[in-house]
Amino acid sequence: MPEQQTSCHKGLITLANGASGRGRSDLGDFYNQLLPAMWAGARLRCPVCGKGRMYASLTRLNEQCPACGIRFEPEQGTFSGALMLAMGITGLLVALGALSVELLFHPPAEVQLWLWILFACLFLPLTYPSFKGAWLGFMYTLKRMP
Ligand SMILES: [Zn+2]
């Protein structure tokens, strides 16, 4: 029974094999554009032009870039990936931090519990805007690829 491949898989395989004749340079272009776009977004700047501010205030996302006019939330649910990424990294930091503190200081379990609840309650909301910006940079870099 032959394996079924989605168009996404076929595209990735084509990119990886370079069968389109330009796959290798496309992948190089992707990586050359990805990090600057994600870094600009993480600094709460427009991931496309790097100039416009993403946020009008601490919590209010601008609809469009004031400099180049791209939409910061092109469709509903754009940032669900950013939320999953932020929660995953927060969980990873809590797990590694709790393990490190336990191995180094052996505090009572209640101290560990409240320490890492407090950490997660502060870290996630403070860094989520940067995760949203980095995620938007990732999404726009993907959209620019042929
Ligand atoms: Zn812009």
Residues whose N, C-alpha, C, O or C-beta is under 5 A from the ligand:
A	BS01	ZN	C46 V48 C49 G50 G52 C65 A67 C68 G69
